[in-house]
């Protein structure tokens, strides 16, 4: 599979921002319930206005950002050759990398529909896996990091691959495994600390790289509208500060909250 281009990154880049609850300032319990209800209605309306296919202005022109950024192409080629040699010594070839990018508006629209962040993460992951399986008739073994406290992935597997049936082949406090019952063999492992497996570790590295590229673009956009804005890495502690500083600009630009802030 060919290496992804900057345009691929622009079309498929995952960026998640941590949601920070804003409790309404009310005195009575009834008022608090009403305020939360009104906020929920507002969030649903924003989510409807923010179409999941809408392209946020901070993601426009990503194909113009240079790749690579921090190293020369010759250095990357050198490191790639070292990695290739290490893999080949274990009879392993890297045949491709794929990533699914879920923007803020896509995230909010999906969670509004399903009511579950975990469902979105699991289904997106397995949609990627299914695309690999559809393109390769050989036996495939899939390694996934286990998400939160979920221990039963059979319903999600069946939902992602409705033409398959799976049996459970292992179940423990740290791992659950499944295998399909017909066609080319597909083994799935959902493991606590899944990054200890090379495919999962590489997938995590790719996702983190794409996230960093998008955060750079987000910071660049908002800096144009809030001149003294300090960049953010997008993690929880700093996210509240960043949100407070860009909110007025977002209102001036008439950008619905669901377009630039995760609902969870």
C-alpha positions, 0 to 999 in steps of 0.5 A: 500500500502506498504511503499516505499523502498530506491530502490523505491526512487532511481527509482522515485526521482524528482530533479529539478534545476533552469536554469540560462541563459548565454547570449552570449557575442556579439556586434551586434544584428545579432551576438546575434541572431546567438549565441542564435541559435547555443546554441539552436542547441547545447542544442537540440543535448545534449538532444538527446544524454541524453536519458530520460532513462539514469541513471546519475552517481549521482543517482547510488547506491541510494538503499544503502543510509540509510532510515531513515536519521535524526530520529530513526525508533522508533521515526518515528513509534511514530510520525506515530502513532500520525498521524494515530490517528489524521486521524482516529479521522476524519475517514481518512486512509492513504492508500498509497503515490506515487511520480513521479521522473523527472531527469534532462535528462528526464525533458530536453527531455520532454520540448524539445518535448513539448516546455512547462515546465508547460505541463510536470508538469501537465501531470506528476501529472495527470499520477500519479492520473490516476494510482491511479484511475486505481487501485481503483474502488471507488469514488475519489476526487483529490486536486491539487495545481494550477500551475502558471496562468493556469485556464483551466485544461480540455484539460490536464484532457482529454489528461491524461484520454482519455477514460473519459469525464469531465464537469466543476463543478466550476470556480472562480479566485481561483479554477476550478473543474471538474467531470467525466460523467461515471463510478466511480465518479472522482472529480478534484479540482485545487486550488490556495494555494492547500497545504491547503488541507491535500492530497496536503500538504502530496504530497508536503512533500513527493516530498520535502523529495525525492528532499532533498535525491537526492540533497544529492546524487548530492552533494556527487557525485560532491564533489568527482570530485571538492574537495573544492566544497560547497554543494548546495540546488539547488535553483536559487541564489546558482545554478549559483555558483554551475554550474560554479564550476562543469562545468569544471568537467562535461566536463572532465567527458564528461557529456552532459549539458542536463544530469545535468542541466535543460533547463528551 
